[in-house]
Amino acid sequence: MNDYQMMVDAYKDAGGEDVFSDSDVAHIVLERDKILGQHTVEGLNVQAEKTAEDTVKVFVTVESGYKIKNPVHMCFGVLPEEGRQKIDMNVHVKENAHVEVRADCIFPNAVKVEHIMDAVINIDPHGSYIYKEHHFHGDNGGVEVIARSDINVKSDGKLTTKFDLLKGRVGKIDFDYEAELADNAAVEMLARISGQKDDFIKIREAGHLNGKNSRGVLDSKIALKDSGEAEIYNELTAGAAGAMGHVDCTEIIKDKAVARAVPIVEVSHPEAKVTHEAAIGSVDSTQLQTLMARGLDEREASEIIIQGLLND
């Protein structure tokens, strides 16, 4: 079996869709620094090139006026127990263009694996970019994920990001997203992660509402058990008339887990507004008792509540 088929099979085993043979769906498949497959569609330019050992540069450009019908699928991963993958991504969504990207990052056998992502994202006026990143890890906790994104959203542009890791061990995650918004631009950043054993999660998401009537939402939901640890830093600033935003961080802990939440809000214009909400604690006792009254034990009831939170 060749590397491409092994990667696609691992993707399918993790619950991914069978899209790689569909000529209407753009995709790219990378295993470490090996470019195993890529396909594009009209209005979309996707290019990948190896620039150094373990490093691949990926360019994604959506041409002006094009609305890419089907989500673009990106399959990244490391299949052996040990390895390193670094992806330098440059995304440019031109004026009045739209694209949704679904990135699936797969590390099923990881014992000592690094996955590093550095991204620069530029969204032109009236452009729209949706980026959904799903992680599938094994049970060893041997993955270290480091992600950085510098984002610029011009007037009337829109960015949505969603990161989730709900099955398998987290290992270590450290990511930092920062977005600058112009007039009437909007950003929504969502994170949903479940940690256990000695997993460590560090998230920093920042949005700067520089333009008039710009909008921002930062929403993190984290569940921890055993000796897991999380540090969540959500930062939202508003410096223009009509700028509005909200920060929401919810963390559920069990056993000896430790969670920290640091919402940072700053308003420097009298006609701007930012709100925040943070909650850290155990599973809601009323919900727990209700489920246990229906015949579930405490562990089963807790898991249902946690999955409900993370799938929100």
N, C-alpha and C positions, 0 to 999 in steps of 0.2 A: 504494500500500500504506500502511495507517495505522500509527501508532506502535506500537500494541499488537501487530499482526502482525509488524512488524519485530523487536520485542523477543523475541517467542516464537520466531520463526525463528532469531534469533541464539542463543537458548537451546538449541534443537534442534541447530543446527550444532555447538555445543560438546559435544554428547553428552547433553543433557538428555532426560528422558522426556516423552512426549506426554500430559500429565495435565490440561491446562487446560480441556478440554471434558468432563471427568469430574465429574459432579455429586456424587460421593462423596468428592472430594478438595478440601480447602480450599486456596486459593492467594491470593497477592497479587503483582502485577506493577508495578514502579516503574522508570521510566527518568528519571534525574535527579530532578526534583521533580514529575514527572508521574505521577499514579496512574492507570495504564492499565487495571487490572482487579483485582477482588477477589471472592472467594467464600468462604463459611463453611459449617460443618456444625453439627449439633446438639451442644450442650455446649461449643462453641468460639466465642469472640467475637474477631474480627479487625477492627480499624478503622484507617484511615490518614487523615491530614489534613495538608495543606500548611500549615506555620506560618511560613515565611519563604522568601525566594528560595533555591533549591537545597536546602531542608530539608523533610523529611517526618517527622512523628511517627507511630509505629506502636504500637498497643496490641494485645497478645495476652493473652487471659484464657481459661483452661480451668476450667470450673465444677466444683465439688466432685463427686467420684465418677465423673466422666466419663473413660473411656479412649478417646481418639480413635483410631479404627481405622487410618486411613491417614495416612502422613506429610503434614504441611502443607508445601506448596511455596511458597517465596518467591523471586522472580526480581528481582534488583536489577541495575542497570547504567547505563552511559553509552555510547551508541552512537557519537556523533561523536568526532573526534580530540581535542577539548578539551571540558572540562566539569567540573562539581563536583556531587557528591551527598553530602548529609549526612542520615543516618537516626538519629533518636532513638527507641530501642525500649524499651518497657516490657512485661515479661513477668510474668504472675502465674499460676502453676499452683496451684490451690487443693487443699485436703485430699483425699487419695486419688484425685487426678486424674493423667492421663498424656498426654503428647503428644511426638511426634517432629517436628522441623522440619528441612527440608532447604533451605538458602539457597544459591542459585547466583548468584554475582556475576560479571557479564559485561562485559568491556571489550575488545572485539576490535580496535578501531582506535585505541586510546589513544596519543596523543603527549604530551598534557599533561592528565591527568585526576586528580582527587582523589576518593577515596571515604572518607568518615568515618562511623564507626558508634559511637554511644554507647548502651550498653544497661544497664538495671537489671533484674535477674532475681530474682524472689522465688518460692521453692518452699515451699509449706506442708507440714505433717506428712504423711508417706506419699505425697507428690507425687513425680512423676518427669518430668524434662525432658531430652530428647536434642536437641542442636543440632549439625547437620553443615553446615559451610560450605565450599563448593567454589568455587574461583576459576578463571576462564577468561580469560587475558590474551592479547593479541597478541604480536608479536615485536619491538615497538619499545621496550619497557621504560619507557613513559611513564605508568605508573600509580603513584600514591602512596596506600597504604591505611593508615589510622589507625583503630584499633579499641580501645575501652575498654569493659569490663564490670565492674559491681559486682554481686556475686551473694550471695544469702543463702539457705542451705538449712536448713530447720528439721528437727526431729527425724524420723528415719526417711525423710527425703527423699533423692532421688538426682539428681545432675546429671552428664551426659556431654556434652563438647564435642569436636568434631573439626574441625580446619582443614586443608585441603589445597590446594596449588597445585603441580601436577605438570607442566603444559604451558604454554608461553608464557613470556615474561619476567616476572619478579617486579616489576621496577622498585624500589620501596621499600615495605617493610612494617614497621609499628611497631604492635604491639598489646600490650595490658596487661589481663589478666584477673585478678580477685581475688575469692576466695570465702571466706565465713565459714560454718562448719558446726557444727550443734548435735548433740545426742546421737544416735548411730546413723546419722547422715547420711553420705553418700558422694559423692565427686567424682572424676571422671576427665577429665583434659584431655590431648588428643592433638594434635600438630602434625606435619604432613608437608609439606615444602617443598623444591623444587628450584630453585636459583639459578645464574645464569650471567652472563657479561660483567661489568658493574659493578653488578649487583643488590645491594641491601642489605636484610638481614633482621634485625629486632630483635624479640625475643619476651620478654615477662615474664609468667609464669604463677605465681600464688600461691594457696595453699590454707592456711587456718588451721583446724586441727582442734581446735575449742574444746570440743566435747561429748564425753561418754563414748562409747567404742567407735566414734568417727567414723573414717572411712577416706578416704585420698586417694592418687591416682596422677597424677603429671605426667610425660608421656612425649613427648619431642621428637626427631624424626629429620629431619636436614637434609643435603642434598647440594649441594655448591658446586663450580663450575669456573670457568675463566678468571680474572677478577679479582673474583669475587663475595665478599661479606663477610657474616658473621652474628655476632650477639651474642645468646646465649640465657641468660636469667636464670630459673631455676626455684626457687621458694621454697616450702617446706613447714614449717609449725610445728605442734607437738602439745603441748597443755597440759592434757590430761585423761586419766584412767585408761582404759586400753584403746585409746587413739587410736593408729592405725598408718598409716604412709604410705611411699611410695617415689617417688624422683625418678630419672628415666632420660633422659639426653641423649646421642644418638649423632650425630656429624657426620663426613661423608666429604668430603675436599677433594681437588681436582686442580689442576694448573697453578699459578697464583699466588693462588689463593683463600685467604682468612683466616677462621678460625673461632674463636670464644671461647665457652666454656661456664662459667657461674657457678652451681653448685648451692648453694643456701642451705638448710640444715636447722637447726631449733631445737627442742629438746625441753625442756619445763619441768615435766614430771611423771614421777616414777620408774617409773610403770607404762605409759608411752607409748613408742613406738619409731618412728623414721623412718630409712630407709636411702637411700643415693644411689649412682648410678653415672654416670660421664661418660666418653665415649671420643671422641677426635678423631684422625683419621688418614686414610691413603689407603685405597683399595680393598684388601680382604683378598687377599694374594698367593696363598694356596692356592686360594681360589675362582677367582681370575683365571686361574691356570695350568690348573686343571681345565677351565674353559670354553674356553680357547685350545687345549687338547689335543683338543677336539672340533671344531675347525675355525674358531672365531671369531677375529677379530683383536682386538687389545687394546681398541680403542675399543668394539666391539660387546660384548665380555665385560664391560667396566666398566659399560656402560649397563644390562645385565641385572642385575648385582649391585646397582646403585643403585636400579633400579626395584623389585627385590625388597625392599630395605630400606624404601623409601617406601610400599610397598603392604602392609607388615606391619600 
